[in-house]
């Protein structure tokens, strides 16, 4: 292959790969609920509870209405557990982020990276 042809082919391949990278990042953006409601809250509670290995969780009806991120504190452990420092509980938290992925709402558990789609809930991009 001639040197000029090789440069052109390499340039075209690099340009195509850059297009793929740009397209993938455009599909995923932080989101808010389009219309927060009791039903959307209940769907999110169930989903987050499943991600927390069945631990029940209660959220406000306005969850993900102003912020794309949610922080959930874990239950306090027993006083004689190893999570106590100088008589105080060492707080462990879980955080979640709401995303819009190719038109669908998705929640990511930030500590594990686990993601789940939220059914029957509409999201908008967080400005």
JOQUI-V261408 format. One record per residue. N is the residue number from 1. RES is the residue in one letter. NEAR is the number of other C-alpha atoms within 8 Angstrom. Layout:
n=<N/N>
res=<RES/RES>
near=<NEAR/NEAR>
This chain:
n=<1/2/3/4/5/6/7/8/9/10/11/12/13/14/15/16/17/18/19/20/21/22/23/24/25/26/27/28/29/30/31/32/33/34/35/36/37/38/39/40/41/42/43/44/45/46/47/48/49/50/51/52/53/54/55/56/57/58/59/60/61/62/63/64/65/66/67/68/69/70/71/72/73/74/75/76/77/78/79/80/81/82/83/84/85/86/87/88/89/90/91/92/93/94/95/96/97/98/99/100/101/102/103/104/105/106/107/108/109/110/111/112/113/114/115/116/117/118/119/120/121/122/123/124/125/126/127>
res=<X/X/X/X/X/X/X/X/X/X/X/X/X/X/X/X/X/X/X/X/X/X/X/X/X/X/X/X/X/X/X/X/X/X/X/X/X/X/X/X/X/X/X/X/X/X/X/X/X/X/X/X/X/X/X/X/X/X/X/X/X/X/X/X/X/X/X/X/X/X/X/X/X/X/X/X/X/X/X/X/X/X/X/X/X/X/X/X/X/X/X/X/X/X/X/X/X/X/X/X/X/X/X/X/X/X/X/X/X/X/X/X/X/X/X/X/X/X/X/X/X/X/X/X/X/X/X>
near=<4/5/6/6/8/9/8/8/8/8/8/8/8/8/8/8/8/8/8/8/8/8/8/8/8/7/9/10/11/11/14/15/11/8/7/12/8/7/6/11/14/8/10/9/12/10/10/9/12/9/9/7/6/7/7/7/8/5/7/6/9/9/10/13/11/7/8/13/9/10/8/7/8/8/4/6/7/5/5/5/7/4/7/11/7/4/5/6/9/7/7/6/8/11/11/11/12/14/15/16/10/6/6/10/15/12/12/12/13/10/6/5/7/8/8/8/8/12/6/5/8/9/13/9/10/9/2>
